[in-house]
Amino acid sequence: MTKYLSLFVVGLATGYLWGWLDGVARFL
């Protein structure tokens, strides 16, 4: 259960990071 929770958190953080980078790229 903990493994899946950690994977979910990592996936969420990765998606958020990529979304932020995409926003910065569009802004620049």
C-alpha positions as CSV (number, residue, x, y, z in Angstrom):
1,M,0.0,0.0,0.0
2,T,2.8,2.4,0.9
3,K,4.6,1.6,-2.4
4,Y,1.5,2.6,-4.4
5,L,1.1,5.8,-2.4
6,S,4.7,6.8,-2.9
7,L,4.3,6.1,-6.7
8,F,1.2,8.2,-6.7
9,V,3.0,11.1,-5.0
10,V,6.0,10.8,-7.3
11,G,3.7,10.8,-10.4
12,L,1.7,13.8,-9.1
13,A,4.9,15.7,-8.4
14,T,6.3,14.8,-11.8
15,G,3.2,16.0,-13.6
16,Y,3.1,19.2,-11.6
17,L,6.8,19.8,-12.4
18,W,6.3,19.2,-16.1
19,G,3.3,21.5,-16.1
20,W,5.3,24.2,-14.4
21,L,8.1,23.8,-16.9
22,D,5.7,24.0,-19.8
23,G,4.2,27.2,-18.3
24,V,7.6,28.7,-18.0
25,A,8.5,27.7,-21.5
26,R,5.3,29.3,-22.8
27,F,5.9,32.5,-20.8
28,L,9.5,32.8,-22.1
